[in-house]
Amino acid sequence: MTRPFTQGHTDPTVQPVPASVVEQVDAADATLQNPKRAVVSLGANLGNRLETLQGAIDALEDTPGIRVKAVSPVYETEPWGVEPGSQPSYFNAVAVLKTTLPPSSLLERAHAVEEAFHRVRDERWGPRTLDVDIVAYADLLSDDPHLTLPHPRAHERAFVLAPWHDVDPDAELPGRGPVTQLLDAITRQGVTQRPDLELRLPE
């Protein structure tokens, strides 16, 4: 787990990023011209959930114009909008990216990564192998129905806000305010950090 935005943090469940990895990520930044910061949420509740999340992170890093800068701790979350116990629980995480892709291209890549892991969109609130949602893109506010920014329900989802806060406590959701305040205003019931699980930054 990584928290490069909170150097000096004393949480014993969070391991520091090795210097070699930081150097590689910083060097990779040099290949991006005027990158924007984007936040994506990842979720999976079918198959090998942890392996799927790691595969999605690696696939994003392998995309020209995207560098994965930080990966949150893993959370286990009860599914939304369905009868309790009718679906497996989700593993959720947040990744912070630097990207030169415009939002529309980043969305296309997110969908391509989902499809690579056999995401099926037959049923709203249905189980899925992988969700990759753009939570925020720089400070952009957009009501485009194809890609609303920030994500229209991010401010009420603890499984997005909690891991985002872990990786960047000073984060703000554009148009909504500090993630800390948003998180304080909602319940974390059914959303549990899993310190026994870890996602790694791509090397």
Disulfide bonds with the S-S distance in Angstrom:
none
